[in-house]
Amino acid sequence: MADTIAGIPQGAIERVLEAERARFATHHPRSRALAGRASAHWLLGVPMHWMSDWGTPFPLHLASATGAGLEDVDGNRYADFCLGDTGAMFGHSPPAVAAALSAQLPRGLTTMLPGEDAAVAGELLASCFGLPYWQMAQTASDANRAVIRWARALTDRPRLLVFDQCYHGMVDDSFVRLEGAATVNRPGLVGQVADLSRHTRCVEFNDLAAVERALKEGDVACVLAEPVMTNAGMVLPEPGFLEALRQLTLRHGTILAIDETHTLSSGRGGYLRMAQLEPDFLVAGKAIAGGFPCAVYGFTAEIEQRIRGMLATKPGGHSGVGTTLAGNPMAMAALRACLEQVMTPAAYERMLSLAERLEDGLERLIEREDLPWHVQRVGARLEVGFSRVPPCTGRQSVDALPALLPDAIRLYLLNRGLVITPFHNMMLLSPVTPVAEVDRLASAWAQCVADLRLAARS
Ligand SMILES: Cc1ncc(COP(=O)(O)O)c(C=O)c1O
């Protein structure tokens, strides 16, 4: 039916959305006042322009974020399943990380030299992820950019291969998409003057034949990929896809860089470690230091040898890889504390069991209500998709993302003290999320469906 969105009448969604906007406005007078004040000096009234995209009538302003909860400036409390879109995957301000930062705070913020924490954190990274060599960056975007540069230098090849609808942060080379068989610049880019398709090729996730065709040209330095696509809804790799990707990259002399920034939710060491596969480079950011700004990239002993050789023979001058503040002692202290005391097997055990519980609750709702939806999960990370069959490619996933309905559901949940991720529907379970809140989230989804059905009859 033309006026039905993912099984729900459009009129009902619009009515619920309108009611929820009014409800939000009533319960957030101080947020409204701060938003008015901030709009005089911040672009769109927010420190980062995308913070205005939450779908609320005006930006929600927070007073604090602790454990798996948030409190806003109006005193409303929330169970947080967005968790800073992964940065706070282990809870807000994990006590061990907060203590390490407090101890470092009066002892230097940035020094351009390492201390003991660097040696220990290197050992911890190697044992956690199984890759022997590491470098620091401040964000996952920076880490991905660095990896692409190393890969091009090591292979003396120009091209990058990414999957359609991927997201790897503020990485110019990756902002392409597939249009028919052609790679083109993504629509919506701001101030991009380069034709990115000159140096990047794009193929569909799970399409091994297309990967092979692209690699056969012999000019691809690097494949940059998430092991599960998590930024276009959620797309899981088909059985054997990642194994074959590894084999193809080895066969064609292409470097495989795996971005585990979001899939750190899979388990200690990330998705590839679970799958017993070894990439050439691995990138992890966001939650790797408990939410303190920090990212890392690791690589094999073979890559380390090649980098050493290349650095020894290159002409002098800037390499163009690295930033001043990355590797600062605060980040090092947070990274060490997180790896040592927060990202523990016990933490993952709890996160995964909570995620299974929520998955079960949502799947039962979908079945009971015969909704044309599905649930995808990678470890502690879940996403509701609005198609009966889970997508195999980024394009299928994006095409199945409906207008309005996700916005209505998110705002409905927010107004009931439950925060899920904006832009899509990601829900993340931290080791400190209370079981009761998991059950409350599943019940609120059910109540939201019931209220949408009620609105359809009114
Ligand atoms: C898979 C992936 N890699 C990298 C990034 C970039 O992270 P940051 O914005 O912290 O640089 C993101 C951000 O969402 C991401 O989802």
The ligand as a MOL file (V3000), in Angstrom:
LIG
                    3D

  0  0  0     0  0            999 V3000
M  V30 BEGIN CTAB
M  V30 COUNTS 16 16 0 0 0
M  V30 BEGIN ATOM
M  V30 1 C 33.5660 2.1760 11.1560 0
M  V30 2 C 34.0070 3.5610 11.5010 0
M  V30 3 N 35.2830 3.8950 11.3440 0
M  V30 4 C 35.7250 5.1290 11.6480 0
M  V30 5 C 34.8640 6.0770 12.1420 0
M  V30 6 C 35.3790 7.4470 12.4720 0
M  V30 7 O 35.4390 7.6470 13.8300 0
M  V30 8 P 35.7480 9.1240 14.3570 0
M  V30 9 O 34.5520 9.9450 13.9690 0
M  V30 10 O 35.8670 8.9550 15.8300 0
M  V30 11 O 36.9740 9.5770 13.6860 0
M  V30 12 C 33.5340 5.7720 12.3260 0
M  V30 13 C 32.5840 6.7740 12.8550 0
M  V30 14 O 31.4110 6.5630 12.9840 0
M  V30 15 C 33.0840 4.4880 11.9910 0
M  V30 16 O 31.7940 4.1310 12.1360 0
M  V30 END ATOM
M  V30 BEGIN BOND
M  V30 1 1 1 2
M  V30 2 1 2 3
M  V30 3 2 2 15
M  V30 4 2 3 4
M  V30 5 1 4 5
M  V30 6 1 5 6
M  V30 7 2 5 12
M  V30 8 1 6 7
M  V30 9 1 7 8
M  V30 10 2 8 9
M  V30 11 1 8 10
M  V30 12 1 8 11
M  V30 13 1 12 13
M  V30 14 1 12 15
M  V30 15 2 13 14
M  V30 16 1 15 16
M  V30 END BOND
M  V30 END CTAB
M  END
